[in-house]
Amino acid sequence: MADNEGPILNKVETRVALQSPLFKLKRWQWWLLVAANIFFLVAGQSAAVLLGRFYYDQGGNSKWIATIVQTAGFPILCIPLFLLPSSKETSASSARSPPVRTLALIYLILGVIIAGDNYLYSLGLLYLSASTYSLICASQLAFNSVFSHFINSQKFTALILNSVVVLSFSSALIAVNDDSEGPSGVSKWKYILGFLATLGASAIYSLLLSLMQLSFQKVIKKETFSVVLEMQVFTSIVATCVSVVGLFASGEWKTLRGEMQSFGKGSVSYVLTLVGTAVTWQVCSVGVVGLIFVVSSLFSNVISTVALAVSPIAAVIVFHDKMDGVKIISMLLAVWGFASYTYQNYLDDFKMRKAQSNAAEAGNNSTC
């Protein structure tokens, strides 16, 4: 990596990171923590997208219910939150906690953004097949690279730029594919609406990740996993409340009884589908916020792209979605973009560990 490119973290962040408990972990321990969050994200997101598509295919039609279940599973996270032991603050995170009013404002703003973003995702999934929806969502990495650069001082390298360009082409292929169709003969206008809603949701989601990372670094300044869970729980509470207000304001609540009774697989399956979707989205969210905390918002978004590359394959198997040549090429480009960024993260981690080792040696020499 050239000297003028620099690592993902800037020099100030590097000094802070070297003091962080995360970088005091052994290399294999750190990667194990990253791998666990990757599993939560990929498994949770893939399952949630398929369940969301199943809900619509079996007769579900409420966009606000599909929005609510994306955050309504937050009580599950209270279990590990209460079980986690309170860790002592280190010198790197010993700053006074931000005022409750400040934290409440952060959770309120992020929660409202999450609710709006989830609604757009629900609208997109209503009018698009699961495979098309997932491939369009891959554009979020390109958006996040821009937001991370301006909000989080993210450094661009040749590998990251290559990843962004490739993933942008991946989404563009889907956009210009005239043979793309939504589920059950959705009209071309609704397909375009679904495409634009999903693209807009991807941009907002990317902005959200960068704002979360900024909140961790500049305001919360704590380095425990309980902080990750608290962020997820409180923003989910706000997002769920906003979504419930949307459900009643739109009048969709009046159709829920009939929707459950006419559900293709029965009322019990209707309830289980919504509960399963809520649980899997929370599993995904823990992985997303965990990777922001452990690595960065851009890396979290890259891993989301992996799940988006997995989802089309699962959609072909489960829903028999059409997988034409354009989608195959788009999926391969998404994998290429992910591999490019992952290698860059490996180089940055290696450089960070080397800097940590040099700092430790310099400290030992100064005490002699």
KOLTOR-177814 format. One line per field, with one value per residue (C-alpha): residue number from 1; residue in one letter; chain; z, x, y. Coordinates in nm, 4 decimals, decimal comma. Example, Ala and Ser with C-alpha at 12.3 -4.5 7.8 and 13.67 -1.06 7.14 Angstrom:
BEGIN
pos [1  2]
code [a  s]
unit [A  A]
up [0,7800  0,7140]
east [1,2300  1,3670]
north [-0,4500  -0,1060]
END
This chain:
BEGIN
pos [1  2  3  4  5  6  7  8  9  10  11  12  13  14  15  16  17  18  19  20  21  22  23  24  25  26  27  28  29  30  31  32  33  34  35  36  37  38  39  40  41  42  43  44  45  46  47  48  49  50  51  52  53  54  55  56  57  58  59  60  61  62  63  64  65  66  67  68  69  70  71  72  73  74  75  76  77  78  79  80  81  82  83  84  85  86  87  88  89  90  91  92  93  94  95  96  97  98  99  100  101  102  103  104  105  106  107  108  109  110  111  112  113  114  115  116  117  118  119  120  121  122  123  124  125  126  127  128  129  130  131  132  133  134  135  136  137  138  139  140  141  142  143  144  145  146  147  148  149  150  151  152  153  154  155  156  157  158  159  160  161  162  163  164  165  166  167  168  169  170  171  172  173  174  175  176  177  178  179  180  181  182  183  184  185  186  187  188  189  190  191  192  193  194  195  196  197  198  199  200  201  202  203  204  205  206  207  208  209  210  211  212  213  214  215  216  217  218  219  220  221  222  223  224  225  226  227  228  229  230  231  232  233  234  235  236  237  238  239  240  241  242  243  244  245  246  247  248  249  250  251  252  253  254  255  256  257  258  259  260  261  262  263  264  265  266  267  268  269  270  271  272  273  274  275  276  277  278  279  280  281  282  283  284  285  286  287  288  289  290  291  292  293  294  295  296  297  298  299  300  301  302  303  304  305  306  307  308  309  310  311  312  313  314  315  316  317  318  319  320  321  322  323  324  325  326  327  328  329  330  331  332  333  334  335  336  337  338  339  340  341  342  343  344  345  346  347  348  349  350  351  352  353  354  355  356  357  358  359  360  361  362  363  364  365  366  367  368]
code [m  a  d  n  e  g  p  i  l  n  k  v  e  t  r  v  a  l  q  s  p  l  f  k  l  k  r  w  q  w  w  l  l  v  a  a  n  i  f  f  l  v  a  g  q  s  a  a  v  l  l  g  r  f  y  y  d  q  g  g  n  s  k  w  i  a  t  i  v  q  t  a  g  f  p  i  l  c  i  p  l  f  l  l  p  s  s  k  e  t  s  a  s  s  a  r  s  p  p  v  r  t  l  a  l  i  y  l  i  l  g  v  i  i  a  g  d  n  y  l  y  s  l  g  l  l  y  l  s  a  s  t  y  s  l  i  c  a  s  q  l  a  f  n  s  v  f  s  h  f  i  n  s  q  k  f  t  a  l  i  l  n  s  v  v  v  l  s  f  s  s  a  l  i  a  v  n  d  d  s  e  g  p  s  g  v  s  k  w  k  y  i  l  g  f  l  a  t  l  g  a  s  a  i  y  s  l  l  l  s  l  m  q  l  s  f  q  k  v  i  k  k  e  t  f  s  v  v  l  e  m  q  v  f  t  s  i  v  a  t  c  v  s  v  v  g  l  f  a  s  g  e  w  k  t  l  r  g  e  m  q  s  f  g  k  g  s  v  s  y  v  l  t  l  v  g  t  a  v  t  w  q  v  c  s  v  g  v  v  g  l  i  f  v  v  s  s  l  f  s  n  v  i  s  t  v  a  l  a  v  s  p  i  a  a  v  i  v  f  h  d  k  m  d  g  v  k  i  i  s  m  l  l  a  v  w  g  f  a  s  y  t  y  q  n  y  l  d  d  f  k  m  r  k  a  q  s  n  a  a  e  a  g  n  n  s  t  c]
unit [A  A  A  A  A  A  A  A  A  A  A  A  A  A  A  A  A  A  A  A  A  A  A  A  A  A  A  A  A  A  A  A  A  A  A  A  A  A  A  A  A  A  A  A  A  A  A  A  A  A  A  A  A  A  A  A  A  A  A  A  A  A  A  A  A  A  A  A  A  A  A  A  A  A  A  A  A  A  A  A  A  A  A  A  A  A  A  A  A  A  A  A  A  A  A  A  A  A  A  A  A  A  A  A  A  A  A  A  A  A  A  A  A  A  A  A  A  A  A  A  A  A  A  A  A  A  A  A  A  A  A  A  A  A  A  A  A  A  A  A  A  A  A  A  A  A  A  A  A  A  A  A  A  A  A  A  A  A  A  A  A  A  A  A  A  A  A  A  A  A  A  A  A  A  A  A  A  A  A  A  A  A  A  A  A  A  A  A  A  A  A  A  A  A  A  A  A  A  A  A  A  A  A  A  A  A  A  A  A  A  A  A  A  A  A  A  A  A  A  A  A  A  A  A  A  A  A  A  A  A  A  A  A  A  A  A  A  A  A  A  A  A  A  A  A  A  A  A  A  A  A  A  A  A  A  A  A  A  A  A  A  A  A  A  A  A  A  A  A  A  A  A  A  A  A  A  A  A  A  A  A  A  A  A  A  A  A  A  A  A  A  A  A  A  A  A  A  A  A  A  A  A  A  A  A  A  A  A  A  A  A  A  A  A  A  A  A  A  A  A  A  A  A  A  A  A  A  A  A  A  A  A  A  A  A  A  A  A  A  A  A  A  A  A  A  A  A  A  A  A  A  A  A  A  A  A  A  A  A  A  A  A  A  A  A  A  A  A]
up [0,0000  -0,1022  0,1707  0,0223  0,0387  0,4135  0,6177  0,6643  1,0007  0,9994  1,2227  1,5127  1,4994  1,4806  1,8089  1,9738  1,8240  1,9577  2,3085  2,2474  2,4238  2,0849  1,9641  2,2834  2,1725  2,0011  1,6244  1,6151  1,8901  1,6994  1,3780  1,5696  1,6991  1,3467  1,2094  1,4677  1,3691  1,0008  1,0621  1,2435  0,9621  0,6655  0,8163  0,9613  0,6509  0,4068  0,6143  0,6732  0,3019  0,2111  0,4864  0,3741  0,0170  0,1456  0,3365  0,0189  -0,1970  0,0375  0,0321  0,2786  0,1546  0,4491  0,3924  0,7480  0,9042  0,6926  0,8292  1,1920  1,2019  1,0990  1,4426  1,6659  1,7773  1,9954  2,3292  2,2373  2,2699  2,6271  2,7374  2,6506  2,7539  3,1094  3,1164  3,0053  3,2989  3,3363  3,2254  3,3768  3,1608  3,0346  3,0047  2,6404  2,7292  3,0717  2,9506  3,1190  2,9689  2,7463  2,8990  2,8845  2,6783  2,4159  2,3989  2,3752  2,0854  1,9029  1,9496  1,8434  1,5214  1,4275  1,5125  1,2877  1,0032  1,0533  1,0372  0,7110  0,5643  0,6580  0,4922  0,1666  0,1874  0,2425  -0,0589  -0,2735  -0,1703  -0,2456  -0,6121  -0,6788  -0,6743  -0,3861  -0,6187  -0,7969  -0,4653  -0,3157  -0,6120  -0,6181  -0,2458  -0,3280  -0,4338  -0,0649  -0,0491  -0,3078  -0,1126  0,2133  0,0699  -0,0066  0,3319  0,5155  0,3358  0,4332  0,7736  0,9113  0,7344  0,5530  0,3310  -0,0253  -0,1605  -0,5009  -0,3700  -0,2048  -0,5168  -0,7251  -0,4883  -0,5125  -0,8924  -0,9374  -0,7015  -0,8760  -1,2080  -1,0423  -0,9510  -1,2826  -1,4708  -1,2880  -1,3520  -1,7302  -1,7631  -1,9605  -1,8828  -1,5073  -1,3638  -1,0265  -0,8634  -0,9960  -1,3042  -1,1335  -1,3820  -1,5204  -1,3355  -1,0023  -1,0835  -1,1374  -0,8118  -0,6322  -0,7886  -0,6861  -0,3345  -0,2853  -0,4244  -0,1966  0,1010  0,0267  0,0278  0,3569  0,5124  0,4203  0,5765  0,8875  0,9265  0,9020  1,1578  1,3949  1,3606  1,4218  1,7351  1,8705  1,8019  1,8915  2,1425  2,3207  2,3403  2,5148  2,4023  2,5334  2,3423  2,5720  2,3994  2,0693  2,2139  2,3771  2,0459  1,8731  2,1438  2,1854  1,8144  1,7502  2,0135  1,8391  1,4917  1,6031  1,7601  1,4434  1,2301  1,4514  1,4096  1,0329  1,0437  1,2121  1,0185  0,6860  0,7839  0,7020  1,0491  0,9376  0,6834  0,9112  1,0312  0,6768  0,5651  0,8341  0,7539  0,3798  0,4131  0,1728  0,4322  0,7087  1,0104  1,2160  0,9322  0,9051  1,2684  1,2512  0,9366  1,1046  1,4255  1,2303  1,0247  1,3411  1,5025  1,1957  1,1426  1,5005  1,4505  1,1391  1,3229  1,5966  1,3271  1,1515  1,4620  1,5952  1,2810  1,2943  1,6507  1,5864  1,2393  1,0537  0,8892  0,5443  0,6390  0,7863  0,4575  0,2609  0,4621  0,3965  0,0303  0,0844  0,2193  -0,0798  -0,3047  -0,1103  -0,1148  -0,4944  -0,4868  -0,1998  -0,3800  -0,6913  -0,4783  -0,2562  -0,4839  -0,8249  -0,9203  -1,2713  -1,2709  -1,6130  -1,7418  -1,6299  -1,2704  -1,2691  -1,3911  -1,1374  -0,8563  -0,9626  -0,9694  -0,6165  -0,4959  -0,6698  -0,5026  -0,1643  -0,2104  -0,3122  -0,0009  0,2295  0,1085  0,1748  0,5277  0,5778  0,4708  0,7039  0,9949  0,9300  0,9260  1,2465  1,4252  1,3107  1,4440  1,7740  1,7962  1,7211  1,9808  2,2413  2,1606  2,1815  2,5201  2,6477  2,5263  2,6935  3,0315  3,0115]
east [0,0000  0,1436  0,2322  0,0155  -0,2928  -0,2850  -0,4813  -0,8552  -0,8206  -0,6510  -0,3543  -0,5609  -0,7915  -0,4865  -0,3476  -0,6866  -0,7276  -0,3909  -0,5210  -0,8512  -0,9235  -1,0171  -0,6589  -0,5278  -0,6910  -0,4762  -0,5028  -0,7078  -0,9395  -1,0082  -1,0803  -1,3047  -1,5058  -1,5290  -1,6298  -1,9083  -2,0562  -2,0230  -2,2197  -2,4964  -2,5216  -2,5130  -2,7401  -2,9841  -3,0136  -3,0461  -3,3189  -3,5013  -3,5130  -3,6492  -3,9123  -4,0121  -4,0577  -4,2524  -4,4862  -4,5741  -4,5981  -4,8505  -5,0884  -4,9374  -4,9709  -4,9096  -4,5966  -4,6095  -4,6290  -4,3281  -4,1600  -4,2523  -4,1129  -3,7701  -3,7268  -4,0015  -3,7826  -3,5670  -3,6843  -3,4754  -3,1625  -3,2497  -3,1581  -2,7861  -2,7842  -2,8831  -2,6568  -2,3445  -2,1218  -2,0500  -1,6919  -1,4591  -1,3729  -1,0193  -0,8036  -0,9033  -1,2739  -1,2663  -1,4199  -1,7417  -2,0554  -2,2495  -2,5612  -2,8804  -3,0387  -2,7660  -2,8001  -3,1789  -3,1469  -2,9047  -3,1327  -3,4365  -3,2758  -3,1300  -3,4561  -3,6625  -3,4145  -3,4288  -3,8096  -3,8143  -3,5398  -3,7187  -4,0379  -3,8529  -3,7005  -4,0489  -4,1828  -3,8952  -3,9365  -4,3106  -4,2495  -3,9236  -3,8203  -3,5919  -3,2943  -3,3381  -3,3976  -3,0780  -2,8615  -2,9855  -2,9099  -2,5445  -2,5225  -2,5202  -2,1451  -2,0823  -2,3013  -2,1310  -1,7858  -1,8849  -2,0496  -1,7599  -1,5135  -1,6894  -1,8329  -1,5822  -1,2629  -1,2427  -0,9363  -0,9773  -0,7288  -0,7029  -0,8644  -1,1537  -1,2110  -1,2093  -1,4637  -1,6940  -1,6762  -1,7364  -2,0361  -2,1787  -2,1582  -2,3247  -2,6303  -2,6282  -2,6602  -2,9833  -3,1124  -3,0684  -3,1893  -3,5134  -3,6092  -3,6253  -3,9687  -4,1283  -4,3161  -4,6552  -4,6573  -4,5964  -4,6266  -4,3218  -4,4136  -4,4311  -4,1035  -3,9403  -4,0948  -3,9549  -3,6152  -3,6026  -3,7308  -3,4646  -3,1919  -3,2994  -3,3159  -2,9615  -2,8372  -3,0144  -2,8871  -2,5317  -2,5762  -2,7152  -2,4085  -2,1739  -2,3772  -2,3657  -1,9893  -1,9606  -2,1766  -1,9524  -1,6332  -1,7278  -2,0127  -2,0555  -1,6816  -1,7294  -1,5803  -1,8019  -2,0368  -2,3184  -2,2961  -2,3673  -2,6749  -2,7964  -2,7669  -2,9683  -3,2354  -3,3083  -3,3043  -3,5309  -3,7767  -3,7994  -3,8220  -4,0945  -4,3011  -4,2736  -4,3722  -4,6754  -4,7879  -4,7492  -4,9553  -5,2500  -5,2156  -5,2244  -5,5293  -5,3514  -5,4333  -5,7949  -5,6909  -5,4670  -5,7389  -5,8492  -5,4856  -5,4099  -5,7206  -5,6497  -5,2762  -5,1768  -5,0259  -5,2753  -5,3020  -5,0413  -4,7902  -4,8734  -4,7832  -4,4713  -4,3541  -4,3788  -4,2139  -3,9361  -3,8766  -3,8554  -3,6048  -3,3811  -3,3682  -3,2479  -2,9791  -2,8727  -2,8730  -2,6449  -2,3961  -2,4254  -2,3716  -2,1098  -1,8989  -1,9308  -1,8023  -1,5214  -1,4090  -1,5915  -1,9211  -1,7750  -1,6647  -2,0090  -2,1633  -1,9271  -2,0363  -2,3978  -2,3078  -2,1953  -2,5390  -2,6900  -2,4851  -2,6031  -2,9716  -3,0216  -2,8919  -3,1256  -3,4143  -3,3598  -3,3719  -3,6657  -3,8818  -3,7531  -3,6625  -3,5335  -3,1531  -3,0499  -2,7033  -2,7239  -2,8031  -2,5218  -2,2711  -2,4071  -2,3647  -2,0081  -1,9226  -2,0646  -1,8428  -1,5422  -1,6106  -1,6382  -1,3127  -1,1331  -1,2396  -1,1771  -0,8172  -0,7759  -0,9061  -0,6571  -0,3713  -0,4907  -0,5234  -0,1714  -0,0376  -0,2279  -0,0899  0,2611  0,2205  0,0959  0,3985  0,6372  0,4681  0,4995  0,8714  0,9324  0,7613  0,9746  1,2941  1,2037  1,1639  1,5075]
north [0,0000  0,3329  0,5822  0,8551  0,6329  0,5796  0,3267  0,3323  0,5031  0,8405  0,9191  1,0497  0,7456  0,5195  0,6532  0,6037  0,2571  0,1458  0,2199  0,0434  -0,2867  -0,4304  -0,3951  -0,5504  -0,8733  -1,1312  -1,1329  -1,4547  -1,3267  -1,0062  -1,1943  -1,4378  -1,1416  -1,0025  -1,3445  -1,3810  -1,0443  -1,1328  -1,4537  -1,2643  -1,0110  -1,2501  -1,5171  -1,2649  -1,0476  -1,3381  -1,5046  -1,1747  -1,0860  -1,4307  -1,4162  -1,0666  -1,1867  -1,4905  -1,2578  -1,0689  -1,3827  -1,5447  -1,2491  -1,0015  -0,6458  -0,4126  -0,2073  -0,0727  -0,4201  -0,5175  -0,2044  -0,2669  -0,6210  -0,4915  -0,3331  -0,4789  -0,7696  -0,5440  -0,7000  -1,0055  -0,7916  -0,6998  -1,0533  -1,0345  -0,6676  -0,7590  -1,0652  -0,8793  -0,7855  -0,4157  -0,3637  -0,1112  0,1825  0,1990  0,5067  0,5299  0,5417  0,7006  1,0245  1,1232  0,9759  1,2162  1,3766  1,1730  1,4486  1,4163  1,0377  1,0659  1,3100  1,0761  0,7750  0,9783  1,1054  0,7679  0,5902  0,8175  0,7688  0,3912  0,3920  0,5879  0,3727  0,0496  0,1739  0,2333  -0,1145  -0,2625  -0,0731  -0,1955  -0,5593  -0,5386  -0,4572  -0,6440  -1,0068  -1,1059  -1,1504  -0,8148  -0,6374  -0,7822  -0,6921  -0,3309  -0,3029  -0,3730  -0,0065  0,0888  0,0291  0,3000  0,5421  0,4498  0,5115  0,8696  0,9286  0,7639  0,9884  1,3122  1,2118  0,9589  1,0776  0,7455  0,7201  0,6016  0,3502  0,1873  -0,1308  0,0534  0,2625  -0,0552  -0,2091  0,0940  0,1103  -0,2613  -0,2630  0,0426  -0,1407  -0,4396  -0,2327  -0,0468  -0,3750  -0,4493  -0,0975  -0,1177  -0,4774  -0,4463  -0,8061  -0,7418  -0,8063  -0,7761  -1,0641  -1,1782  -0,9576  -0,6241  -0,3373  -0,1615  0,1595  -0,0232  -0,1963  0,1445  0,2691  -0,0344  0,0208  0,3879  0,3101  0,0416  0,2667  0,5519  0,3168  0,2007  0,5606  0,6396  0,3172  0,4112  0,7541  0,5847  0,3625  0,6592  0,8533  0,5554  0,5332  0,9075  0,8723  0,5956  0,7909  1,1481  1,1321  0,7991  0,7201  0,3864  0,0584  -0,2197  -0,4471  -0,3368  0,0017  -0,1730  -0,3402  -0,0190  0,1638  -0,1075  -0,1334  0,2375  0,3238  0,0232  0,1460  0,4836  0,3278  0,0854  0,3648  0,5745  0,2731  0,1995  0,5610  0,5161  0,1955  0,3678  0,6949  0,5096  0,3029  -0,0238  -0,1574  -0,2053  -0,4705  -0,6802  -0,9219  -1,0017  -1,0256  -1,2858  -1,4911  -1,4945  -1,5651  -1,8403  -2,0748  -2,0019  -1,7730  -1,9582  -1,9321  -1,5598  -1,4997  -1,7191  -1,5382  -1,1972  -1,3220  -1,4929  -1,1787  -0,9679  -1,2050  -1,2400  -0,8635  -0,8189  -1,0833  -0,8938  -0,5604  -0,6916  -0,7924  -0,4551  -0,2428  -0,4843  -0,4502  -0,0706  -0,0872  -0,3372  -0,2221  0,0577  0,1513  0,0858  -0,2655  -0,3333  -0,2268  -0,4494  -0,7522  -0,6535  -0,6764  -1,0357  -1,1218  -0,9460  -1,1721  -1,4777  -1,3801  -1,4098  -1,7665  -1,8526  -1,6762  -1,8890  -2,2058  -2,1065  -1,8893  -2,0027  -1,6461  -1,5996  -1,5894  -1,4665  -1,3807  -1,0179  -1,1163  -1,3714  -1,1121  -0,8610  -1,1131  -1,1972  -0,8261  -0,7915  -1,0760  -0,9204  -0,5862  -0,7528  -0,9456  -0,6270  -0,4405  -0,7378  -0,7576  -0,3848  -0,4341  -0,7178  -0,4884  -0,2136  -0,4541  -0,5825  -0,2271  -0,1427  -0,4486  -0,3607  -0,0056  -0,1485  -0,3761  -0,0890  0,1316  -0,1455  -0,1923  0,1806  0,1872  -0,0993  0,0678  0,3968  0,2249  0,0632]
END
